[in-house]
Amino acid sequence: MTYLYSCNSGEGIILKKLLVLFTICILLFTACSVTDEVSAVVEQYEEKIKLYEEKIEHLQNELSNKDDELEKLREKVMDLEKANEMLCYLSTESEEFSWMNGRNWDSIIVTVRENDNYNCTLSGELLEVSPRDLFGAIRAGYAPPSPSSYTENYQYIFKKGNEEYVVEVYNPNLIKYNGNFYECTKNASALGEAVLYYPKEIPEDSLIRKIYESKIWGYNTDLFRIRQIACLIQRFIDEGTVVKIKKPEPKDVEVTENLVEMNFYNKGQMITVILDKSYICIKHDEKEEWYKAVNDADLISNYWSAMTAN
């Protein structure tokens, strides 16, 4: 009896161990299966997250493009609004321009812009000039593309009491006031043309006066430069840089590679100026005036110095 009990007890222990081992195997197998399932689920979620991230990035790019398009549309609207403003004539009843309706000025000074040597202070009935009548309707304008596009160089200064209004005239229909350019419907240069003195040093009946009064130099309409040439030649004469001579023989005229030839047009007339290092020739119809440099003066150098100084 004792032996039988012992055998049964040993087998029970073995059986328990087998059961424990079997349970562990089941648990391990189950754990592995769960891990695989979890890994599969995690992988699926990672793929979905990646897809969502790609979609988000794509939407962000689209949004950025839409923002760019919206900004361009805003700029276009602003440009159109500005263009519309440019087309609208401004009211002289506004605070900024109401002074243009004035008359009975204390003084009006007409001068050449940036050159006070030529000026005229108006008096009498001319003080009744109304800027509104002078300029007509005005609207926003553009700055001239370059100094060579100026045809006028007048400046008007209207004074009344402690107030002073300065208007610069660049072209007959383009003025500058308070730092801004404005187009006008009337001839803004009329006042300057009517009263501004010619330089007294230029004789009335000379060919230099005809140059001064010209409106075109070659194909250039720069009135300031045209008058500058006339004043420069007259200055050469007045300062003794050149002296008038009789027409020389062709063989006595030395022509250099720096020779400058200019054509000026004045009321159907053409005045030609030929300027070289040592002489000046002014031609009009059959008339010619010749001037020779003295004291080894270099007229070409003086010419270019004067032209580049302004």
DRENVOSE-521357 format. One record per residue (C-alpha): residue in three letters; x, y, z. Coordinates in steps of 0.05 Angstrom, whole numbers, plus 5000, padded with zeros to 4 digits. Example, Ala and Ser with C-alpha at 12.3 -4.5 7.8 and 13.67 -1.06 7.14 Angstrom:
<pts>
<pt type="Ala" u="5246" v="4910" w="5156"/>
<pt type="Ser" u="5273" v="4979" w="5143"/>
</pts>
This chain:
<pts>
<pt type="Met" u="5000" v="5000" w="5000"/>
<pt type="Thr" u="5056" v="5046" w="5018"/>
<pt type="Tyr" u="5091" v="5035" w="4951"/>
<pt type="Leu" u="5029" v="5049" w="4910"/>
<pt type="Tyr" u="5018" v="5116" w="4945"/>
<pt type="Ser" u="5089" v="5137" w="4931"/>
<pt type="Cys" u="5083" v="5123" w="4857"/>
<pt type="Asn" u="5019" v="5160" w="4851"/>
<pt type="Ser" u="5048" v="5220" w="4887"/>
<pt type="Gly" u="5108" v="5224" w="4839"/>
<pt type="Glu" u="5064" v="5221" w="4778"/>
<pt type="Gly" u="5021" v="5276" w="4806"/>
<pt type="Ile" u="5081" v="5321" w="4813"/>
<pt type="Ile" u="5102" v="5307" w="4742"/>
<pt type="Leu" u="5031" v="5320" w="4719"/>
<pt type="Lys" u="5029" v="5386" w="4755"/>
<pt type="Lys" u="5095" v="5406" w="4723"/>
<pt type="Leu" u="5068" v="5387" w="4655"/>
<pt type="Leu" u="5006" v="5428" w="4666"/>
<pt type="Val" u="5047" v="5488" w="4688"/>
<pt type="Leu" u="5091" v="5481" w="4627"/>
<pt type="Phe" u="5031" v="5473" w="4582"/>
<pt type="Thr" u="5000" v="5535" w="4612"/>
<pt type="Ile" u="5063" v="5574" w="4602"/>
<pt type="Cys" u="5066" v="5553" w="4530"/>
<pt type="Ile" u="4994" v="5573" w="4519"/>
<pt type="Leu" u="5008" v="5640" w="4552"/>
<pt type="Leu" u="5071" v="5650" w="4510"/>
<pt type="Phe" u="5034" v="5632" w="4447"/>
<pt type="Thr" u="4977" v="5678" w="4465"/>
<pt type="Ala" u="5025" v="5734" w="4481"/>
<pt type="Cys" u="5060" v="5726" w="4415"/>
<pt type="Ser" u="4994" v="5727" w="4378"/>
<pt type="Val" u="4973" v="5789" w="4415"/>
<pt type="Thr" u="5040" v="5823" w="4401"/>
<pt type="Asp" u="5033" v="5807" w="4328"/>
<pt type="Glu" u="4963" v="5835" w="4327"/>
<pt type="Val" u="4985" v="5897" w="4365"/>
<pt type="Ser" u="5043" v="5906" w="4317"/>
<pt type="Ala" u="4996" v="5900" w="4258"/>
<pt type="Val" u="4948" v="5951" w="4287"/>
<pt type="Val" u="5005" v="5999" w="4304"/>
<pt type="Glu" u="5032" v="5992" w="4233"/>
<pt type="Gln" u="4962" v="6007" w="4204"/>
<pt type="Tyr" u="4957" v="6069" w="4248"/>
<pt type="Glu" u="5026" v="6092" w="4228"/>
<pt type="Glu" u="5007" v="6085" w="4155"/>
<pt type="Lys" u="4943" v="6124" w="4167"/>
<pt type="Ile" u="4981" v="6178" w="4206"/>
<pt type="Lys" u="5031" v="6183" w="4148"/>
<pt type="Leu" u="4974" v="6191" w="4099"/>
<pt type="Tyr" u="4941" v="6244" w="4142"/>
<pt type="Glu" u="5007" v="6280" w="4148"/>
<pt type="Glu" u="5015" v="6279" w="4073"/>
<pt type="Lys" u="4944" v="6305" w="4065"/>
<pt type="Ile" u="4957" v="6360" w="4116"/>
<pt type="Glu" u="5022" v="6380" w="4080"/>
<pt type="His" u="4985" v="6381" w="4014"/>
<pt type="Leu" u="4929" v="6424" w="4043"/>
<pt type="Gln" u="4980" v="6471" w="4075"/>
<pt type="Asn" u="5013" v="6479" w="4006"/>
<pt type="Glu" u="4946" v="6493" w="3974"/>
<pt type="Leu" u="4930" v="6543" w="4029"/>
<pt type="Ser" u="4997" v="6578" w="4018"/>
<pt type="Asn" u="4983" v="6582" w="3943"/>
<pt type="Lys" u="4914" v="6610" w="3957"/>
<pt type="Asp" u="4945" v="6662" w="4003"/>
<pt type="Asp" u="4993" v="6682" w="3948"/>
<pt type="Glu" u="4936" v="6687" w="3898"/>
<pt type="Leu" u="4895" v="6727" w="3948"/>
<pt type="Glu" u="4954" v="6775" w="3959"/>
<pt type="Lys" u="4962" v="6784" w="3884"/>
<pt type="Leu" u="4888" v="6799" w="3878"/>
<pt type="Arg" u="4893" v="6850" w="3934"/>
<pt type="Glu" u="4952" v="6884" w="3899"/>
<pt type="Lys" u="4912" v="6884" w="3834"/>
<pt type="Val" u="4853" v="6916" w="3869"/>
<pt type="Met" u="4899" v="6969" w="3899"/>
<pt type="Asp" u="4929" v="6983" w="3831"/>
<pt type="Leu" u="4860" v="6990" w="3800"/>
<pt type="Glu" u="4838" v="7036" w="3857"/>
<pt type="Lys" u="4901" v="7078" w="3848"/>
<pt type="Ala" u="4890" v="7080" w="3772"/>
<pt type="Asn" u="4818" v="7102" w="3784"/>
<pt type="Glu" u="4842" v="7157" w="3831"/>
<pt type="Met" u="4892" v="7180" w="3777"/>
<pt type="Leu" u="4835" v="7188" w="3728"/>
<pt type="Cys" u="4792" v="7230" w="3775"/>
<pt type="Tyr" u="4801" v="7305" w="3775"/>
<pt type="Leu" u="4812" v="7335" w="3844"/>
<pt type="Ser" u="4765" v="7385" w="3876"/>
<pt type="Thr" u="4794" v="7454" w="3888"/>
<pt type="Glu" u="4744" v="7460" w="3944"/>
<pt type="Ser" u="4784" v="7410" w="3985"/>
<pt type="Glu" u="4828" v="7435" w="4042"/>
<pt type="Glu" u="4892" v="7420" w="4004"/>
<pt type="Phe" u="4874" v="7456" w="3940"/>
<pt type="Ser" u="4824" v="7510" w="3962"/>
<pt type="Trp" u="4880" v="7562" w="3959"/>
<pt type="Met" u="4880" v="7555" w="3883"/>
<pt type="Asn" u="4813" v="7592" w="3881"/>
<pt type="Gly" u="4847" v="7653" w="3911"/>
<pt type="Arg" u="4860" v="7721" w="3879"/>
<pt type="Asn" u="4886" v="7788" w="3903"/>
<pt type="Trp" u="4954" v="7760" w="3923"/>
<pt type="Asp" u="5004" v="7800" w="3964"/>
<pt type="Ser" u="5057" v="7779" w="3914"/>
<pt type="Ile" u="5070" v="7729" w="3858"/>
<pt type="Ile" u="5142" v="7712" w="3840"/>
<pt type="Val" u="5156" v="7677" w="3774"/>
<pt type="Thr" u="5226" v="7647" w="3768"/>
<pt type="Val" u="5265" v="7593" w="3733"/>
<pt type="Arg" u="5266" v="7531" w="3776"/>
<pt type="Glu" u="5333" v="7524" w="3814"/>
<pt type="Asn" u="5359" v="7589" w="3784"/>
<pt type="Asp" u="5339" v="7654" w="3817"/>
<pt type="Asn" u="5379" v="7697" w="3768"/>
<pt type="Tyr" u="5318" v="7700" w="3723"/>
<pt type="Asn" u="5256" v="7722" w="3761"/>
<pt type="Cys" u="5199" v="7771" w="3759"/>
<pt type="Thr" u="5155" v="7796" w="3816"/>
<pt type="Leu" u="5085" v="7811" w="3789"/>
<pt type="Ser" u="5047" v="7873" w="3806"/>
<pt type="Gly" u="4982" v="7909" w="3790"/>
<pt type="Glu" u="4926" v="7870" w="3757"/>
<pt type="Leu" u="4970" v="7808" w="3750"/>
<pt type="Leu" u="4962" v="7797" w="3825"/>
<pt type="Glu" u="4890" v="7778" w="3809"/>
<pt type="Val" u="4913" v="7715" w="3773"/>
<pt type="Ser" u="4876" v="7654" w="3799"/>
<pt type="Pro" u="4917" v="7589" w="3800"/>
<pt type="Arg" u="4852" v="7552" w="3784"/>
<pt type="Asp" u="4844" v="7592" w="3720"/>
<pt type="Leu" u="4918" v="7584" w="3705"/>
<pt type="Phe" u="4921" v="7508" w="3714"/>
<pt type="Gly" u="4849" v="7488" w="3699"/>
<pt type="Ala" u="4825" v="7421" w="3726"/>
<pt type="Ile" u="4880" v="7379" w="3759"/>
<pt type="Arg" u="4888" v="7306" w="3775"/>
<pt type="Ala" u="4944" v="7262" w="3801"/>
<pt type="Gly" u="5002" v="7254" w="3753"/>
<pt type="Tyr" u="5069" v="7219" w="3745"/>
<pt type="Ala" u="5139" v="7247" w="3752"/>
<pt type="Pro" u="5174" v="7260" w="3686"/>
<pt type="Pro" u="5216" v="7200" w="3664"/>
<pt type="Ser" u="5280" v="7241" w="3661"/>
<pt type="Pro" u="5304" v="7314" w="3660"/>
<pt type="Ser" u="5308" v="7310" w="3584"/>
<pt type="Ser" u="5232" v="7304" w="3582"/>
<pt type="Tyr" u="5222" v="7373" w="3614"/>
<pt type="Thr" u="5199" v="7427" w="3567"/>
<pt type="Glu" u="5190" v="7481" w="3619"/>
<pt type="Asn" u="5229" v="7501" w="3681"/>
<pt type="Tyr" u="5185" v="7553" w="3714"/>
<pt type="Gln" u="5169" v="7562" w="3788"/>
<pt type="Tyr" u="5111" v="7604" w="3814"/>
<pt type="Ile" u="5108" v="7629" w="3885"/>
<pt type="Phe" u="5040" v="7654" w="3909"/>
<pt type="Lys" u="5041" v="7694" w="3974"/>
<pt type="Lys" u="4985" v="7719" w="4018"/>
<pt type="Gly" u="4995" v="7739" w="4090"/>
<pt type="Asn" u="5037" v="7685" w="4124"/>
<pt type="Glu" u="5019" v="7633" w="4072"/>
<pt type="Glu" u="5064" v="7614" w="4013"/>
<pt type="Tyr" u="5047" v="7565" w="3958"/>
<pt type="Val" u="5101" v="7541" w="3910"/>
<pt type="Val" u="5084" v="7508" w="3843"/>
<pt type="Glu" u="5137" v="7481" w="3796"/>
<pt type="Val" u="5122" v="7474" w="3722"/>
<pt type="Tyr" u="5155" v="7416" w="3685"/>
<pt type="Asn" u="5112" v="7414" w="3622"/>
<pt type="Pro" u="5053" v="7457" w="3599"/>
<pt type="Asn" u="5006" v="7404" w="3629"/>
<pt type="Leu" u="5048" v="7379" w="3687"/>
<pt type="Ile" u="5060" v="7414" w="3753"/>
<pt type="Lys" u="5089" v="7396" w="3820"/>
<pt type="Tyr" u="5059" v="7420" w="3886"/>
<pt type="Asn" u="5075" v="7400" w="3957"/>
<pt type="Gly" u="5120" v="7343" w="3932"/>
<pt type="Asn" u="5068" v="7312" w="3886"/>
<pt type="Phe" u="5058" v="7316" w="3810"/>
<pt type="Tyr" u="4992" v="7336" w="3779"/>
<pt type="Glu" u="4966" v="7338" w="3708"/>
<pt type="Cys" u="4928" v="7400" w="3689"/>
<pt type="Thr" u="4881" v="7417" w="3631"/>
<pt type="Lys" u="4908" v="7486" w="3615"/>
<pt type="Asn" u="4976" v="7513" w="3595"/>
<pt type="Ala" u="5012" v="7518" w="3662"/>
<pt type="Ser" u="5072" v="7551" w="3630"/>
<pt type="Ala" u="5031" v="7611" w="3605"/>
<pt type="Leu" u="5049" v="7655" w="3664"/>
<pt type="Gly" u="5124" v="7642" w="3657"/>
<pt type="Glu" u="5122" v="7653" w="3582"/>
<pt type="Ala" u="5083" v="7717" w="3591"/>
<pt type="Val" u="5127" v="7753" w="3643"/>
<pt type="Leu" u="5194" v="7720" w="3653"/>
<pt type="Tyr" u="5251" v="7764" w="3629"/>
<pt type="Tyr" u="5301" v="7740" w="3578"/>
<pt type="Pro" u="5373" v="7745" w="3600"/>
<pt type="Lys" u="5391" v="7818" w="3589"/>
<pt type="Glu" u="5462" v="7799" w="3566"/>
<pt type="Ile" u="5436" v="7764" w="3503"/>
<pt type="Pro" u="5424" v="7816" w="3448"/>
<pt type="Glu" u="5353" v="7816" w="3419"/>
<pt type="Asp" u="5375" v="7812" w="3346"/>
<pt type="Ser" u="5431" v="7760" w="3353"/>
<pt type="Leu" u="5432" v="7688" w="3330"/>
<pt type="Ile" u="5445" v="7669" w="3403"/>
<pt type="Arg" u="5376" v="7698" w="3420"/>
<pt type="Lys" u="5346" v="7653" w="3366"/>
<pt type="Ile" u="5379" v="7593" w="3399"/>
<pt type="Tyr" u="5352" v="7615" w="3467"/>
<pt type="Glu" u="5281" v="7620" w="3440"/>
<pt type="Ser" u="5284" v="7552" w="3405"/>
<pt type="Lys" u="5237" v="7497" w="3428"/>
<pt type="Ile" u="5274" v="7436" w="3400"/>
<pt type="Trp" u="5348" v="7417" w="3399"/>
<pt type="Gly" u="5357" v="7360" w="3350"/>
<pt type="Tyr" u="5300" v="7315" w="3374"/>
<pt type="Asn" u="5308" v="7339" w="3446"/>
<pt type="Thr" u="5254" v="7385" w="3476"/>
<pt type="Asp" u="5293" v="7401" w="3540"/>
<pt type="Leu" u="5282" v="7476" w="3544"/>
<pt type="Phe" u="5331" v="7484" w="3602"/>
<pt type="Arg" u="5388" v="7453" w="3562"/>
<pt type="Ile" u="5371" v="7494" w="3500"/>
<pt type="Arg" u="5375" v="7559" w="3540"/>
<pt type="Gln" u="5437" v="7534" w="3576"/>
<pt type="Ile" u="5474" v="7528" w="3509"/>
<pt type="Ala" u="5454" v="7599" w="3489"/>
<pt type="Cys" u="5476" v="7627" w="3557"/>
<pt type="Leu" u="5542" v="7588" w="3554"/>
<pt type="Ile" u="5560" v="7617" w="3485"/>
<pt type="Gln" u="5542" v="7687" w="3509"/>
<pt type="Arg" u="5584" v="7676" w="3571"/>
<pt type="Phe" u="5644" v="7656" w="3528"/>
<pt type="Ile" u="5636" v="7722" w="3491"/>
<pt type="Asp" u="5625" v="7766" w="3553"/>
<pt type="Glu" u="5683" v="7736" w="3592"/>
<pt type="Gly" u="5731" v="7741" w="3533"/>
<pt type="Thr" u="5740" v="7666" w="3526"/>
<pt type="Val" u="5726" v="7676" w="3452"/>
<pt type="Val" u="5730" v="7735" w="3404"/>
<pt type="Lys" u="5689" v="7746" w="3341"/>
<pt type="Ile" u="5727" v="7735" w="3276"/>
<pt type="Lys" u="5714" v="7737" w="3202"/>
<pt type="Lys" u="5695" v="7672" w="3168"/>
<pt type="Pro" u="5760" v="7633" w="3160"/>
<pt type="Glu" u="5782" v="7595" w="3099"/>
<pt type="Pro" u="5766" v="7520" w="3103"/>
<pt type="Lys" u="5840" v="7503" w="3104"/>
<pt type="Asp" u="5848" v="7546" w="3167"/>
<pt type="Val" u="5795" v="7508" w="3206"/>
<pt type="Glu" u="5822" v="7451" w="3249"/>
<pt type="Val" u="5770" v="7397" w="3259"/>
<pt type="Thr" u="5780" v="7349" w="3317"/>
<pt type="Glu" u="5745" v="7284" w="3332"/>
<pt type="Asn" u="5710" v="7318" w="3391"/>
<pt type="Leu" u="5671" v="7367" w="3346"/>
<pt type="Val" u="5600" v="7380" w="3369"/>
<pt type="Glu" u="5546" v="7399" w="3319"/>
<pt type="Met" u="5477" v="7420" w="3343"/>
<pt type="Asn" u="5413" v="7441" w="3307"/>
<pt type="Phe" u="5361" v="7485" w="3340"/>
<pt type="Tyr" u="5291" v="7498" w="3312"/>
<pt type="Asn" u="5254" v="7563" w="3322"/>
<pt type="Lys" u="5190" v="7581" w="3285"/>
<pt type="Gly" u="5208" v="7547" w="3221"/>
<pt type="Gln" u="5281" v="7568" w="3225"/>
<pt type="Met" u="5341" v="7523" w="3238"/>
<pt type="Ile" u="5402" v="7550" w="3273"/>
<pt type="Thr" u="5464" v="7506" w="3271"/>
<pt type="Val" u="5520" v="7510" w="3322"/>
<pt type="Ile" u="5587" v="7478" w="3308"/>
<pt type="Leu" u="5633" v="7477" w="3368"/>
<pt type="Asp" u="5704" v="7451" w="3369"/>
<pt type="Lys" u="5764" v="7458" w="3414"/>
<pt type="Ser" u="5784" v="7527" w="3388"/>
<pt type="Tyr" u="5725" v="7557" w="3352"/>
<pt type="Ile" u="5649" v="7565" w="3349"/>
<pt type="Cys" u="5608" v="7574" w="3285"/>
<pt type="Ile" u="5535" v="7594" w="3286"/>
<pt type="Lys" u="5497" v="7587" w="3220"/>
<pt type="His" u="5428" v="7611" w="3200"/>
<pt type="Asp" u="5407" v="7614" w="3127"/>
<pt type="Glu" u="5464" v="7649" w="3092"/>
<pt type="Lys" u="5489" v="7683" w="3155"/>
<pt type="Glu" u="5549" v="7656" w="3194"/>
<pt type="Glu" u="5580" v="7681" w="3259"/>
<pt type="Trp" u="5650" v="7656" w="3278"/>
<pt type="Tyr" u="5685" v="7659" w="3345"/>
<pt type="Lys" u="5756" v="7638" w="3362"/>
<pt type="Ala" u="5782" v="7616" w="3430"/>
<pt type="Val" u="5837" v="7657" w="3461"/>
<pt type="Asn" u="5891" v="7640" w="3512"/>
<pt type="Asp" u="5890" v="7567" w="3491"/>
<pt type="Ala" u="5820" v="7558" w="3521"/>
<pt type="Asp" u="5791" v="7489" w="3508"/>
<pt type="Leu" u="5718" v="7503" w="3488"/>
<pt type="Ile" u="5700" v="7429" w="3485"/>
<pt type="Ser" u="5723" v="7418" w="3557"/>
<pt type="Asn" u="5686" v="7480" w="3579"/>
<pt type="Tyr" u="5623" v="7457" w="3543"/>
<pt type="Trp" u="5622" v="7388" w="3575"/>
<pt type="Ser" u="5638" v="7416" w="3643"/>
<pt type="Ala" u="5578" v="7462" w="3638"/>
<pt type="Met" u="5532" v="7407" w="3612"/>
<pt type="Thr" u="5550" v="7358" w="3666"/>
<pt type="Ala" u="5548" v="7408" w="3723"/>
<pt type="Asn" u="5472" v="7409" w="3724"/>
</pts>
